[in-house]
């Protein structure tokens, strides 16, 4: 029985051989992996050395890459400072200038209005003695009474409202006067009351308002005639 457990017995050799074969395979795998890793490491080292050599040969390109953003930043700062100074100067000019934006827009609008005037001169429509005017005055004139026209309309509306109010007051006074006459019909030689002066006062106001309305109507007619001249010129230009 003791001989069975002896190490050098033949029946124990297969186990030893199997263990040796397994160890050999493990060593082969480890060596293959080590060889592959070493090869890859060597390739990486070669690439790294080549890259470092290339960097050492071209230091100026790296300096340019490093200094490029700094130069661009400085240029942008100078440009920003220049623009800021220009804005300050323009703001000072705008604050101290004689003409405002509204004046410039009005001048531009008047310039655009002169374009039809020049066209009419080329077409010999103006002045009145031109060849194609045939005695008509097609010259576009500045309507200086535009504001007067608006004021006239407002005054007309106010006058009409005043007239309506005075007419209502007159009716009320006439009613009061009629009632007063009925009450005093049986009395003789009564003193003249203040109600008798009211119709006279109202009639005076009516005459004043009528005169104002006549003047305003005449101004309206004059402004309307000027507007008609402008419309005639525009129609003539459309026909051309």
C-alpha positions in Angstrom: 0.0 0.0 0.0 2.9 2.3 0.7 4.3 1.8 -2.8 1.1 3.3 -4.3 1.8 6.7 -2.8 5.5 6.8 -3.8 6.2 9.8 -6.0 8.5 8.1 -8.4 6.0 5.3 -9.2 5.0 5.0 -12.8 1.3 5.4 -12.1 1.9 9.0 -11.0 3.7 10.1 -14.2 0.6 11.1 -16.2 -0.4 13.6 -13.6 3.1 15.1 -13.5 3.2 15.3 -17.3 -0.2 16.9 -17.5 0.9 19.5 -15.0 4.1 20.2 -16.9 2.1 20.5 -20.2 -0.3 23.0 -18.6 2.6 25.1 -17.2 4.3 25.1 -20.6 1.1 26.4 -22.3 0.7 29.1 -19.7 4.3 30.2 -20.2 3.8 30.2 -24.0 0.7 32.4 -23.7 2.5 34.8 -21.3 5.5 35.0 -23.6 3.3 35.6 -26.7 1.4 38.4 -24.9 4.6 39.9 -23.7 6.1 39.9 -27.2 3.0 41.5 -28.7 2.9 44.2 -26.0 6.6 44.9 -26.3 6.3 45.2 -30.1 3.4 47.7 -29.7 5.3 49.6 -27.1 8.3 49.9 -29.4 6.1 51.2 -32.2 4.6 53.8 -30.0 8.0 54.8 -28.7 9.2 55.2 -32.3 6.2 57.4 -33.2 6.7 59.5 -30.1 10.4 60.0 -30.9 9.6 61.0 -34.4 6.9 63.4 -33.2 9.3 65.0 -30.7 12.0 65.3 -33.4 9.5 67.0 -35.7 8.6 69.4 -32.9 12.2 70.2 -32.2 12.9 70.9 -35.8 9.9 73.3 -36.2 9.7 75.4 -33.0 8.7 78.5 -34.9 5.4 77.0 -35.9 4.6 76.3 -32.3 5.6 79.9 -31.4 3.3 81.2 -34.1 0.4 79.0 -32.8 1.0 80.3 -29.3 1.5 84.0 -30.3 -1.3 84.0 -32.9 -4.2 84.2 -30.5 -2.4 86.9 -28.5 -1.9 89.1 -31.6 -5.6 88.5 -32.6 -6.7 89.6 -29.2 -4.6 92.7 -29.3 -5.9 93.6 -32.7 -9.5 93.2 -31.6 -8.9 95.3 -28.6 -7.4 98.1 -30.7 -10.3 97.8 -33.1 -12.8 98.0 -30.3 -11.1 101.1 -28.8 -11.2 102.8 -32.2 -14.9 102.0 -32.7 -15.6 103.3 -29.2 -13.8 106.6 -29.9 -15.7 107.0 -33.1 -19.0 106.4 -31.4 -18.1 109.0 -28.8 -17.1 111.5 -31.5 -20.3 110.8 -33.5 -22.4 111.2 -30.3 -20.8 114.6 -29.6 -21.4 115.6 -33.2 -25.0 114.5 -33.0 -25.5 116.4 -29.7 -24.0 119.6 -31.0 -25.3 119.6 -34.6 -27.7 122.2 -35.7 -30.1 120.0 -37.5 -32.0 117.1 -35.9 -33.1 113.8 -37.5 -36.5 115.3 -38.1 -35.0 118.2 -40.0 -33.0 115.8 -42.2 -36.1 113.7 -42.9 -38.1 116.8 -43.8 -35.3 117.9 -46.2 -35.2 114.5 -47.8 -39.0 114.5 -48.2 -38.8 118.0 -49.8 -36.1 116.7 -52.1 -38.3 113.8 -53.2 -41.1 116.3 -53.9 -38.8 118.3 -56.2 -38.4 115.2 -58.5 -41.8 115.7 -60.2 -40.9 119.4 -60.5 -37.7 118.6 -62.4 -39.6 116.1 -64.6 -42.2 118.8 -65.4 -39.4 121.1 -66.5 -38.0 118.4 -68.8 -41.5 117.9 -70.3 -41.8 121.6 -70.7 -44.9 121.8 -68.5 -43.6 124.6 -66.3 -43.4 127.5 -66.1 -46.8 128.7 -67.3 -45.3 130.0 -70.6 -43.7 126.6 -71.5 -44.4 124.9 -74.7 -46.6 122.0 -73.4 -48.3 123.9 -70.6 -50.9 125.5 -72.9 -51.4 128.4 -70.6 -52.0 126.2 -67.5 -50.0 126.7 -64.3 -48.8 123.2 -63.4 -46.1 124.4 -61.0 -46.2 122.6 -57.6 -46.2 125.2 -54.9 -45.7 124.8 -51.2 -49.0 124.9 -49.4 -48.2 127.3 -46.6 -51.9 127.3 -45.5 -52.0 123.6 -44.5 -51.8 124.5 -40.8 -54.2 127.3 -41.4 -56.6 124.9 -43.0 -56.5 122.6 -39.9 -57.0 125.6 -37.6 -59.8 126.8 -39.8 -61.6 123.5 -39.5 -61.2 123.5 -35.8 -62.6 127.0 -35.6 -65.5 126.0 -37.8 -66.3 123.1 -35.5 -66.1 125.3 -32.5 -68.2 128.0 -34.1 -70.8 125.4 -35.1 -70.9 124.0 -31.6 -71.3 127.6 -30.2 -74.0 128.3 -32.7 -75.9 125.1 -31.7 -75.5 126.0 -28.0 -76.7 129.6 -28.6 -79.7 128.4 -30.6 -80.7 126.1 -27.8 -80.3 129.0 -25.3 -82.4 131.2 -27.6 -85.2 128.7 -27.7 -85.1 128.4 -23.9 -85.2 132.2 -23.6 -88.0 132.5 -26.1 -90.0 130.0 -24.1 -89.3 131.9 -20.9 -90.3 135.1 -22.6 -93.6 133.6 -23.9 -94.4 132.4 -20.5 -93.6 135.8 -19.0 -95.8 137.5 -21.5 -98.7 135.2 -20.7 -98.3 136.0 -17.0 -98.0 139.8 -17.6 -100.8 139.9 -20.3 -103.2 141.6 -17.8 -100.7 144.1 -16.5 -100.3 147.5 -18.1 -97.2 149.7 -18.3 -94.9 147.2 -16.8 -91.2 148.1 -16.7 -89.0 146.6 -19.2 -87.3 143.5 -17.8 -83.9 142.0 -18.5 -85.5 139.2 -20.6 -86.2 141.7 -23.4 -82.4 142.3 -23.9 -81.6 138.6 -24.2 -82.9 138.1 -27.8 -81.0 141.2 -28.9 -77.8 139.8 -27.3 -78.3 136.4 -28.9 -79.0 138.0 -32.3 -75.7 139.9 -32.0 -73.9 136.7 -31.3 -75.5 135.1 -34.2 -74.4 137.9 -36.5 -70.8 137.6 -35.2 -70.8 133.8 -35.7 -72.3 134.2 -39.2 -69.5 136.6 -40.1 -66.9 134.3 -38.8 -68.4 131.4 -40.6 -68.4 133.4 -43.9 -64.7 134.1 -43.4 -63.8 130.5 -42.6 -65.8 129.3 -45.6 -63.9 131.7 -47.9 -60.6 130.3 -46.4 -61.8 126.8 -47.0 -62.7 127.6 -50.6 -59.2 129.0 -51.2 -57.5 126.0 -49.7 -59.8 123.7 -51.7 -58.9 125.5 -54.9 -55.2 125.0 -54.2 -55.8 121.3 -53.5 -57.7 121.1 -56.8 -54.7 122.5 -58.6 -52.4 119.9 -57.1 -54.8 117.1 -58.1 -54.9 118.5 -61.7 -51.1 118.3 -61.9 -51.1 114.8 -60.6 -53.8 113.7 -63.1 -51.9 115.3 -65.9 -48.7 113.5 -64.9 -50.5 110.2 -64.8 -51.9 110.8 -68.4 -48.3 111.4 -69.6 
